Amino acid sequence: MAKRFLLVVATLALVVPCAYAQEASSLSGADTAWMLVSTALVLLMTPALAFFYGGLVRSKNTLNTMMMSFVALGVSGVLWALVGYSLAFGKGTAFVGDFSMALLSGVGLEPDGSIPSLLFMGFQGTFAIITAALISGAVVERMRFVPYMVFIAVWGLLVYAPVTHWVWGGGWLGEMGALDFAGGAVVHVNAGIAAVVAALVLGARKDYGNEAIIPHNVPFVLLGAGVLWFGWFGFNGGSALAADGIAALALVNTMLAPAACLVTWTLLDHMVTRKITAVGIATAIVVGLVAITPAAGFVTPASALALGALAAFPSYFIIRWRVRTSVDDSLDVFAAHGVGGLTGALLTGVFASAAINAGGADGLLFGNAGQVGIQALSVLAVAIYSGAVTFVILKVLGQVTEIRAAADDEGIGMDITDHGEEAYADGEGAVLLDRTEVPLEANGLNGMQPTL
């Protein structure tokens, strides 16, 4: 009996390590290393977005605007791990995943392709974070911070996770053949439509249309755009999920398309206004990055140049049109991300080539006109769903709490009223936080000031 027991133990001692070794052998060290770097690069994009957005607003709202991006790192990151990842990538139905991986159940170091499944979850989590943060650009300088946190939490679960499932999680758009390499529809159309709906629900800033609302720190905007471009190499290159030729293709396309968009944008600026602005160049970089995102791993570098150049036109002229309307999409999230994502998704259906990526499909230029229709249906479906659910979330939230700051608070600035901090301390003293009014004659100022 003892001999039989020892024989079983010895057999297990040989078999179990072999099983683990076999599992480990299906992992690729190179692929895992690239995805580790890509995950860190994409996470860096959210602080970069904070600088990009923060420089575009008035100084009294700088911290509030930047914190709307930073807080998404926590809110969206935690919810993604708890349940969002499961809703996006669980088996579920054609429309939404299930709760089989809630609390990261079953998500560990086992291979998912050639990388650990835990790493895939983390990489996708960085996408969920920045998508929520993108929306903030449409509601800055007037949306209260706590309701904003609640909004992005609910939106991430009810909108972002299902749309991700549709395209990447085995859902109906993916099965239909929609091409979205790194998030043209999932990230940019999704966030862009949600942004413009949120802007319409909240209404315009109290000073909008009455006075010039100009960026307070253009170097911040350029810094943010530059770091976004750097991080985007992980965003698009990492979406290959391997350190291979497709990753190299996506990375090079991510270099070329924004460059072409930048040149086209500057030419448009010069022809229309006779000025080439720094904010325009920064915006062009972002539009080019957004447009190449759905196509990055499906098109040739020559097509990426053409795609980037073409993408400049609709976004440029929609921004010029929008400022003459009553729609206060504060930082033009819709024009840059919604329209840029739409343009990129449709042009993916034109320029895609199965010869360069057998996992994709041919587009219009290679004899498959139907791919343009599939791309159009995918962005239309995402736009309708995102817009409708965003509207409902905000209306319900508005019944529970005030989602917009009071006019007096908006006038003082969201930094002071929501956070009790200032981005730039100047003068001899800090602003006192209180709802009682104290005369300011002692400081040689007119009017009243809130104090604690």
C-alpha positions in Angstrom: 0.0 0.0 0.0 2.8 2.4 0.9 4.6 1.5 -2.2 1.5 2.2 -4.3 1.1 5.6 -2.6 4.7 6.5 -3.2 4.3 5.5 -6.9 1.2 7.8 -7.3 3.0 10.7 -5.6 6.1 10.2 -7.8 3.9 10.1 -10.9 2.2 13.4 -9.9 5.5 15.0 -9.1 6.5 14.3 -12.7 3.2 15.1 -14.4 2.2 18.3 -12.6 5.5 20.2 -13.4 5.2 19.0 -17.0 1.7 20.4 -17.2 2.8 23.8 -15.8 5.8 23.7 -18.2 3.5 23.0 -21.1 1.3 25.9 -20.1 4.2 28.2 -19.7 5.7 27.2 -23.0 2.6 28.6 -24.8 3.5 32.1 -23.5 5.9 34.2 -25.5 8.4 36.2 -23.6 8.7 38.8 -26.4 5.0 39.2 -26.7 4.5 39.5 -23.0 7.3 42.1 -22.7 5.8 44.2 -25.5 2.4 44.1 -23.9 3.8 45.0 -20.5 5.3 48.1 -22.2 2.2 48.8 -24.2 0.0 48.7 -21.1 2.2 51.2 -19.4 2.2 53.5 -22.4 -1.6 53.5 -22.7 -2.0 54.2 -19.0 0.3 57.2 -19.5 -2.1 58.6 -22.1 -4.6 59.5 -19.4 -2.3 61.9 -17.5 -1.2 63.2 -21.0 -4.9 63.9 -21.7 -5.1 65.8 -18.4 -2.4 68.2 -19.6 -3.9 68.5 -23.0 -7.3 69.3 -21.6 -6.0 71.3 -18.7 -4.1 73.8 -20.9 -7.2 74.4 -23.0 -9.4 75.8 -20.2 -9.2 78.9 -18.1 -6.8 79.0 -15.2 -9.6 78.9 -12.6 -10.6 75.5 -13.9 -7.2 73.9 -14.5 -7.1 71.4 -11.6 -10.8 70.4 -11.9 -10.3 69.7 -15.6 -7.1 67.7 -15.0 -8.6 65.8 -12.1 -11.5 64.7 -14.3 -8.9 62.6 -16.2 -6.9 61.5 -13.2 -10.0 60.3 -11.3 -10.9 58.0 -14.2 -7.7 56.1 -13.4 -9.3 55.1 -10.1 -13.1 54.9 -10.9 -12.9 53.2 -14.3 -9.9 51.1 -13.4 -11.4 49.6 -10.3 -14.8 48.9 -11.9 -13.1 47.3 -14.9 -11.4 44.8 -12.6 -14.6 44.2 -10.6 -17.1 43.6 -13.3 -16.4 45.7 -16.5 -13.9 43.2 -18.0 -16.3 40.3 -17.5 -19.2 42.3 -19.2 -16.9 43.1 -22.1 -15.1 39.8 -22.6 -17.3 37.2 -20.9 -19.1 34.8 -23.2 -22.6 36.1 -22.5 -24.7 36.9 -25.6 -24.1 38.8 -28.8 -24.8 42.0 -27.0 -23.1 41.8 -23.7 -20.9 39.5 -21.7 -21.7 37.8 -18.4 -20.4 37.8 -14.8 -18.3 34.7 -15.2 -15.1 36.7 -14.7 -16.4 39.2 -12.2 -13.8 40.0 -9.5 -11.3 38.6 -12.0 -12.5 35.1 -11.3 -10.4 32.7 -13.5 -8.2 35.6 -14.8 -4.7 34.7 -13.9 -1.3 33.8 -15.5 -2.8 31.2 -17.8 -2.2 32.0 -21.5 -4.6 34.1 -23.5 -3.0 33.7 -26.9 0.7 34.2 -26.2 0.4 36.5 -23.2 -1.1 36.0 -19.7 -4.8 36.6 -19.5 -4.2 38.9 -16.5 -2.1 41.1 -18.7 -4.7 41.2 -21.4 -7.2 42.3 -18.8 -4.9 45.1 -17.7 -4.2 46.3 -21.2 -7.9 46.5 -22.0 -8.5 48.3 -18.7 -6.3 51.2 -19.8 -8.7 51.6 -22.8 -11.7 51.8 -20.5 -10.0 54.4 -18.4 -9.1 56.8 -21.2 -12.4 56.4 -23.0 -14.2 57.7 -19.9 -11.7 60.5 -19.4 -12.2 61.7 -23.0 -15.8 62.6 -22.3 -14.8 65.1 -19.7 -13.6 67.6 -22.4 -17.1 68.4 -23.3 -18.4 69.2 -19.8 -15.4 70.9 -18.2 -15.9 74.3 -16.4 -19.5 73.5 -15.4 -20.1 69.9 -14.3 -19.9 69.1 -10.6 -17.1 66.7 -9.8 -19.0 64.0 -7.7 -21.8 63.6 -10.2 -19.1 63.4 -12.9 -17.5 60.5 -11.0 -20.9 58.7 -10.8 -21.6 59.3 -14.4 -18.3 57.7 -15.7 -18.8 54.8 -13.4 -22.3 54.0 -14.7 -21.3 54.9 -18.3 -18.4 52.5 -18.2 -20.6 49.6 -17.2 -23.7 50.3 -19.3 -22.1 51.8 -22.5 -18.3 51.1 -22.8 -18.4 47.4 -21.7 -21.3 46.3 -24.0 -19.8 48.2 -27.0 -16.4 46.6 -26.4 -18.2 43.2 -26.3 -19.9 44.0 -29.6 -16.6 44.5 -31.4 -13.9 42.7 -29.6 -15.6 40.3 -27.2 -17.3 38.0 -29.6 -20.3 40.2 -30.1 -22.5 40.9 -33.2 -20.4 43.6 -34.8 -17.2 41.5 -34.6 -19.1 38.5 -36.1 -20.4 40.8 -38.8 -16.9 41.6 -39.9 -16.5 45.2 -38.6 -12.8 46.2 -38.6 -11.7 48.2 -35.5 -8.0 47.5 -34.8 -7.6 49.6 -31.7 -10.8 51.5 -31.0 -12.2 53.8 -33.7 -15.7 52.9 -32.8 -15.2 51.3 -29.4 -13.2 54.3 -28.0 -13.5 57.4 -30.1 -17.0 57.3 -31.7 -18.3 56.0 -28.4 -16.8 58.8 -26.3 -17.3 61.5 -29.0 -21.1 60.9 -29.2 -21.4 60.6 -25.4 -19.5 63.9 -25.1 -21.8 65.9 -27.4 -24.9 64.5 -25.7 -23.5 65.4 -22.3 -22.7 69.0 -23.5 -26.3 69.4 -24.8 -27.8 68.0 -21.6 -25.7 70.3 -19.3 -26.1 73.4 -21.6 -23.5 76.0 -22.4 -21.1 77.6 -19.9 -22.5 80.9 -18.6 -19.9 82.9 -20.4 -20.1 81.0 -23.6 -20.9 83.3 -26.5 -20.6 86.4 -24.3 -16.8 86.6 -24.0 -13.7 84.9 -25.5 -12.9 81.7 -23.6 -9.3 81.0 -24.5 -6.7 78.4 -23.4 -4.7 79.6 -20.4 -1.6 77.5 -21.1 -0.8 76.5 -24.6 2.5 74.8 -23.7 0.4 72.4 -21.6 -1.6 71.6 -24.7 1.5 70.9 -26.8 3.0 68.8 -23.9 -0.2 66.8 -23.7 -0.4 66.2 -27.4 3.2 65.0 -27.6 2.9 62.6 -24.7 -0.4 61.3 -26.1 1.4 60.6 -29.4 4.1 58.7 -27.5 1.5 56.7 -25.5 -0.5 56.0 -28.7 2.3 53.7 -30.0 1.2 51.3 -27.2 -2.4 52.0 -27.9 -2.2 50.9 -31.5 0.9 48.8 -31.6 -0.1 46.9 -28.5 -3.5 46.1 -30.1 -1.6 43.5 -32.2 -1.3 41.6 -28.9 2.1 40.4 -30.0 5.6 41.6 -30.8 5.2 40.8 -34.5 5.0 42.4 -37.9 1.4 43.7 -37.4 2.6 45.5 -34.3 5.4 47.1 -36.3 2.9 48.0 -39.1 0.5 49.6 -36.5 3.4 51.5 -34.9 4.7 53.0 -38.2 1.1 53.9 -39.3 0.7 55.6 -35.9 3.7 57.7 -36.7 2.7 58.6 -40.3 -1.0 59.3 -40.1 -0.8 62.1 -37.5 2.2 63.6 -39.4 0.1 63.8 -42.6 -2.9 65.2 -40.6 -0.6 67.8 -39.1 0.7 69.0 -42.4 -2.8 69.1 -44.0 -4.2 71.0 -40.9 -1.4 73.6 -41.0 -2.1 74.2 -44.7 -5.8 74.6 -44.0 -5.1 77.0 -41.1 -2.8 79.1 -43.3 -5.3 79.3 -46.2 -8.3 80.0 -44.0 -6.9 82.3 -41.3 -3.4 83.1 -42.4 -2.2 81.9 -39.0 -0.7 78.5 -38.0 -1.6 78.0 -34.4 0.0 75.8 -31.8 -3.5 74.6 -30.6 -4.3 73.8 -34.2 -1.1 71.7 -34.5 -1.8 69.9 -31.2 -5.4 69.2 -32.3 -4.2 67.9 -35.7 -2.0 65.4 -34.0 -4.9 64.1 -31.9 -7.2 63.9 -34.9 -4.6 62.0 -36.9 -4.1 59.6 -34.1 -7.8 59.0 -33.7 -8.4 58.5 -37.4 -5.6 55.8 -37.8 -6.7 53.9 -34.7 -9.3 51.6 -36.3 -7.1 51.1 -39.4 -3.6 50.9 -37.8 -3.1 47.1 -38.4 -5.1 46.8 -41.6 -3.6 49.4 -44.0 -0.3 50.0 -45.7 1.9 53.0 -44.6 1.0 54.7 -47.9 -2.7 54.4 -47.1 -2.0 55.6 -43.5 -0.5 58.8 -45.0 -3.6 59.3 -47.2 -6.0 58.5 -44.4 -4.3 61.0 -42.0 -4.4 63.8 -44.6 -8.1 63.1 -45.5 -9.1 63.0 -41.8 -8.0 66.6 -41.3 -10.8 68.1 -43.4 -14.0 67.1 -41.6 -12.7 67.7 -38.1 -11.2 71.1 -39.1 -14.3 72.5 -40.6 -16.6 71.0 -38.0 -14.6 72.8 -35.3 -14.9 76.1 -37.2 -18.6 75.5 -37.6 -19.2 74.5 -34.0 -17.9 77.7 -32.5 -20.6 79.6 -34.3 -23.4 77.5 -32.8 -24.9 77.3 -29.3 -23.4 73.8 -28.8 -20.7 74.2 -26.1 -18.7 71.1 -26.5 -16.0 72.8 -24.6 -12.9 71.2 -26.0 -14.3 69.8 -29.2 -14.4 66.2 -28.2 -17.0 65.4 -30.8 -15.1 67.0 -33.7 -11.7 65.5 -32.7 -12.8 62.1 -31.4 -16.3 61.5 -32.7 -15.7 62.8 -36.2 -12.1 61.6 -36.3 -13.2 58.1 -35.2 -16.0 58.0 -37.7 -13.7 59.2 -40.6 -11.1 56.6 -39.7 -13.6 53.8 -39.4 -15.1 54.5 -42.8 -11.7 55.0 -44.5 -10.7 51.6 -43.0 -13.4 50.2 -45.2 -11.7 51.9 -48.1 -8.0 51.2 -47.5 -8.0 47.9 -45.7 -5.9 45.2 -47.4 -6.0 41.5 -46.6 -2.6 41.2 -48.3 -0.9 43.1 -45.5 -3.0 41.6 -42.7 -4.7 38.3 -43.4 -6.7 38.6 -40.2 -8.5 41.6 -41.7 -10.4 42.1 -44.9 -10.0 43.9 -48.2 -11.6 47.3 -48.5 -13.1 49.3 -51.4 -9.8 49.9 -53.1 -9.2 46.1 -53.2 -12.6 45.1 -54.6 -14.7 44.8 -51.4 -17.1 47.7 -51.5 -19.3 46.0 -48.9 -16.7 46.6 -46.2 -17.5 50.3 -46.2 -21.2 49.5 -45.5 -20.2 47.2 -42.6 -18.0 50.0 -41.2 -20.8 52.5 -41.5 -23.3 50.2 -39.8 -20.8 49.6 -36.9 -20.2 53.3 -36.2 -23.9 54.1 -36.6 -24.9 51.4 -34.1 -22.3 52.5 -31.6 -23.3 56.2 -32.0 -27.1 55.5 -31.5 -26.5 53.3 -28.5 -23.9 55.5 -26.8 -26.0 58.7 -27.4 -29.2 57.2 -26.1 -27.9 55.5 -23.0 -25.7 58.6 -22.1 -28.8 60.8 -22.3 -30.7 58.4 -20.0 -27.9 58.2 -17.5 -27.5 62.0 -17.2 -31.3 62.6 -17.0 -31.7 60.0 -14.2 -28.6 61.3 -12.4 -30.1 64.8 -12.7 -33.2 63.7 -10.9 -31.0 62.5 -8.0 -28.6 65.4 -7.7 -27.5 68.7 -9.3 -25.1 67.7 -12.0 -24.3 71.3 -13.0 -22.5 73.8 -10.9 -24.4 76.9 -9.7 -23.7 80.1 -11.7 -21.8 81.7 -8.8 -19.6 78.6 -8.4 -19.0 78.5 -12.1 -18.0 82.2 -12.0 -15.5 81.6 -9.2 -14.1 78.6 -10.9 -14.4 74.8 -10.3 -11.0 74.5 -8.7 -12.0 76.5 -5.7 -15.6 75.4 -5.4 -15.1 71.7 -6.0 -11.7 71.1 -4.6 -10.6 74.0 -2.4 -7.3 74.3 -4.4 -5.8 76.6 -7.0 -3.6 75.7 -9.8 -1.8 79.0 -9.6 -1.5 80.8 -6.3 -0.9 84.5 -6.8 -1.3 87.6 -4.7 -0.8 87.7 -1.0 -3.3 85.2 0.2 -5.4 82.2 -0.8 -9.1 82.3 -1.4 -11.2 81.5 1.7 -13.8 78.8 1.3 -17.1 79.5 2.8 -20.7 80.5 2.0 -20.7 83.6 4.1 -19.9 86.8 2.3 -16.9 89.0 3.4 -16.2 92.4 2.0 -13.0 92.7 0.0 -12.4 96.5 0.5 -9.4 95.7 2.7 -7.7 94.2 -0.4 -8.7 97.0 -2.6 -11.3 94.8 -4.5 -14.9 95.4 -5.2 -17.7 92.9 -4.5 -17.9 89.9 -2.1 -16.0 86.7 -1.7 -17.1 83.3 -0.3 -15.2 82.3 2.8 -15.3 79.5 5.2 
